[in-house]
């Protein structure tokens, strides 16, 4: 297996790339050390190659800037964004924990006492985003992380806020790039129609059903 040339290199002049965490429809994900403040971060190098497309890059900067202003304890914080030779990237806090998908699989299904605090935090994070006009677009069990904070288990962090839009540009997710398993995708997303906050409400309904039923 050939070695990823980015591993061991310094990216954007300030991130030492340590290891590759995964690859998805959105791009490649790495764990890195932010050299100036010596903290571990996650870098997503987004899939589109926008070399020579200043308009697309400007749109990316605008969207990313809006997302990085979204500060909420239940949403993973975007720390930095930019582009290196036309490859757009976004830097996020590193969150340790399990995905909600794995948590539910291990339990079979959640009891009401476990469900309620997790559901409440998901709604708080989404509510804050919606009040700022930001839609997540890809709420699903693998995008909800459960971690421990100050001795409290099942602390929710919502991942990949608005990333679907960053990757598809200002146009909404079109039919040909509906990403991942469409478990929680609303009908209008699958049809490539105009989207609003209701796509997240739809997804959350399915998510909550899954948490309680295990299927």
C-alpha positions as CSV (number, residue, x, y, z in Angstrom):
1,X,0.0,0.0,0.0
2,X,1.6,3.3,-1.0
3,X,2.2,5.9,1.7
4,X,0.1,9.0,1.6
5,X,2.6,11.8,0.7
6,X,0.9,14.3,3.0
7,X,1.6,12.2,6.2
8,X,4.7,13.7,7.9
9,X,4.5,16.9,5.9
10,X,3.6,20.4,7.1
11,X,0.3,21.6,5.5
12,X,-0.6,25.2,5.0
13,X,2.6,26.2,6.9
14,X,1.2,25.4,10.3
15,X,-0.3,21.9,10.5
16,X,1.9,18.8,10.9
17,X,-0.1,15.9,9.3
18,X,0.1,12.9,11.6
19,X,-2.2,10.3,10.2
20,X,-5.1,9.7,7.8
21,X,-8.4,9.2,9.6
22,X,-10.5,8.4,6.5
23,X,-11.8,9.2,3.1
24,X,-15.4,10.0,2.2
25,X,-17.5,11.8,-0.4
26,X,-16.4,15.1,1.1
27,X,-12.6,14.5,0.8
28,X,-9.8,13.1,2.8
29,X,-9.6,13.5,6.6
30,X,-6.4,13.8,8.6
31,X,-5.3,14.2,12.2
32,X,-2.7,16.9,12.6
33,X,-0.8,18.9,15.1
34,X,-1.4,22.7,14.9
35,X,2.2,23.8,15.4
36,X,1.8,27.3,16.9
37,X,-0.5,26.2,19.7
38,X,0.5,22.5,19.9
39,X,-3.0,21.2,19.7
40,X,-4.4,18.2,17.9
41,X,-6.9,19.0,15.2
42,X,-8.8,17.4,12.3
43,X,-8.2,18.6,8.7
44,X,-10.6,17.8,5.9
45,X,-9.1,18.4,2.5
46,X,-12.2,18.8,0.4
47,X,-12.6,16.7,-2.7
48,X,-13.2,19.4,-5.4
49,X,-10.2,20.6,-7.2
50,X,-10.8,24.3,-7.7
51,X,-7.5,25.2,-9.2
52,X,-8.0,28.2,-11.5
53,X,-11.6,28.8,-10.3
54,X,-11.4,32.0,-8.2
55,X,-15.2,32.3,-8.1
56,X,-15.7,28.8,-6.6
57,X,-12.9,29.5,-4.1
58,X,-14.4,32.8,-3.1
59,X,-17.7,31.1,-2.6
60,X,-16.0,28.5,-0.4
61,X,-14.4,31.2,1.7
62,X,-17.7,32.9,2.2
63,X,-19.5,29.7,3.2
64,X,-16.7,28.5,5.5
65,X,-16.6,31.9,7.1
66,X,-20.3,31.7,7.9
67,X,-19.8,28.2,9.3
68,X,-16.8,29.1,11.5
69,X,-19.0,31.8,13.2
70,X,-21.2,29.0,14.4
71,X,-20.1,28.5,18.0
72,X,-22.1,26.2,20.2
73,X,-21.0,23.6,22.8
74,X,-22.9,20.8,20.9
75,X,-21.3,21.6,17.5
76,X,-17.8,20.8,16.5
77,X,-15.9,24.1,16.2
78,X,-14.3,25.1,12.9
79,X,-10.9,26.6,13.8
80,X,-9.5,27.5,10.4
81,X,-10.1,27.2,6.6
82,X,-8.4,28.2,3.4
83,X,-6.9,26.8,0.3
84,X,-3.5,25.5,-0.7
85,X,-2.8,25.7,-4.4
86,X,-6.6,25.5,-5.1
87,X,-7.3,22.6,-2.7
88,X,-9.8,23.9,-0.2
89,X,-9.4,22.7,3.4
90,X,-11.2,23.1,6.7
91,X,-9.8,22.6,10.2
92,X,-11.9,21.4,13.1
93,X,-11.4,20.6,16.8
94,X,-10.5,16.9,17.4
95,X,-13.3,15.1,19.2
96,X,-12.7,11.8,20.9
97,X,-15.7,9.5,21.4
98,X,-18.1,7.1,19.6
99,X,-20.5,7.9,16.9
100,X,-24.2,7.7,17.8
101,X,-24.5,4.9,15.2
102,X,-21.9,2.7,17.1
103,X,-23.5,3.6,20.4
104,X,-27.0,2.5,19.3
105,X,-25.6,-0.7,17.6
106,X,-23.9,-1.7,20.9
107,X,-27.0,-1.1,23.0
108,X,-29.6,-2.5,20.5
109,X,-31.7,0.5,21.2
110,X,-31.8,3.3,23.8
111,X,-33.9,3.5,26.9
112,X,-35.8,6.7,27.3
113,X,-33.5,7.9,30.1
114,X,-30.5,7.7,27.7
115,X,-32.4,9.0,24.7
116,X,-33.7,12.3,26.2
117,X,-30.4,14.0,27.1
118,X,-28.8,13.1,23.8
119,X,-31.9,14.2,21.8
120,X,-32.0,17.5,23.7
121,X,-28.4,18.3,22.9
122,X,-28.9,17.5,19.2
123,X,-31.9,19.9,19.1
124,X,-30.0,22.6,20.9
125,X,-27.1,22.5,18.4
126,X,-29.5,22.4,15.4
127,X,-31.7,25.1,16.9
128,X,-28.7,27.5,17.2
129,X,-27.6,26.8,13.6
130,X,-31.2,27.3,12.2
131,X,-31.5,30.6,14.1
132,X,-28.5,31.8,12.1
133,X,-29.9,30.4,8.8
134,X,-27.5,27.5,8.6
135,X,-28.7,24.1,7.5
136,X,-26.7,20.9,8.4
137,X,-28.0,18.9,5.4
138,X,-26.5,15.6,6.5
139,X,-27.8,14.7,9.9
140,X,-27.3,10.9,10.4
141,X,-26.0,8.6,13.2
142,X,-22.4,8.8,12.0
143,X,-22.4,12.6,12.2
144,X,-23.3,12.7,15.9
145,X,-20.4,12.1,18.2
146,X,-20.8,11.1,21.9
147,X,-17.9,12.0,24.1
148,X,-17.1,12.6,27.7
149,X,-16.9,16.2,29.1
150,X,-16.0,16.9,32.7
151,X,-17.0,13.4,33.8
152,X,-20.3,13.6,31.9
153,X,-20.9,10.8,29.4
154,X,-22.8,11.1,26.1
155,X,-21.9,14.7,25.6
156,X,-23.1,15.5,22.0
157,X,-20.9,17.0,19.3
158,X,-22.5,17.4,15.8
159,X,-20.0,16.9,13.0
160,X,-19.7,18.1,9.4
161,X,-22.0,21.1,9.7
162,X,-22.8,22.5,6.3
163,X,-20.0,20.6,4.7
164,X,-22.3,19.2,2.0
165,X,-22.9,22.7,0.8
166,X,-19.2,23.6,0.9
167,X,-18.4,20.7,-1.4
168,X,-21.3,21.2,-3.8
169,X,-20.7,25.0,-3.9
170,X,-23.7,27.3,-3.8
171,X,-25.9,24.9,-5.7
172,X,-27.6,22.3,-3.5
173,X,-26.7,18.7,-3.4
174,X,-27.7,17.5,-6.9
175,X,-28.9,14.0,-7.7
176,X,-25.6,12.8,-9.0
177,X,-23.7,13.7,-5.8
178,X,-26.1,12.6,-3.1
179,X,-23.5,11.3,-0.7
180,X,-23.4,8.2,1.6
181,X,-26.3,6.0,2.6
182,X,-29.5,8.0,2.1
183,X,-31.0,6.8,5.4
184,X,-32.0,10.2,6.7
185,X,-32.2,12.2,3.5
186,X,-35.5,14.0,2.9
187,X,-37.3,13.4,-0.4
188,X,-36.5,17.0,-1.6
189,X,-32.7,16.3,-1.2
190,X,-33.0,13.0,-3.1
191,X,-34.9,14.8,-5.9
192,X,-32.3,17.7,-6.0
193,X,-35.0,20.3,-5.1
194,X,-34.6,23.5,-3.2
195,X,-33.8,23.0,0.5
196,X,-34.5,24.7,3.7
197,X,-34.3,23.9,7.5
198,X,-37.0,21.3,7.2
199,X,-34.5,18.8,5.7
200,X,-32.8,18.7,9.1
201,X,-36.1,18.4,10.9
202,X,-37.0,15.4,8.7
203,X,-33.6,13.8,9.4
204,X,-33.9,14.3,13.1
205,X,-37.2,12.5,13.1
206,X,-35.6,9.5,11.5
207,X,-32.6,9.7,13.8
208,X,-34.8,9.8,16.9
209,X,-36.8,6.8,15.7
210,X,-33.6,4.9,15.1
211,X,-32.3,5.7,18.6
212,X,-35.5,4.4,20.2
213,X,-36.2,1.5,17.9
214,X,-32.7,0.4,17.0
215,X,-33.6,0.2,13.3
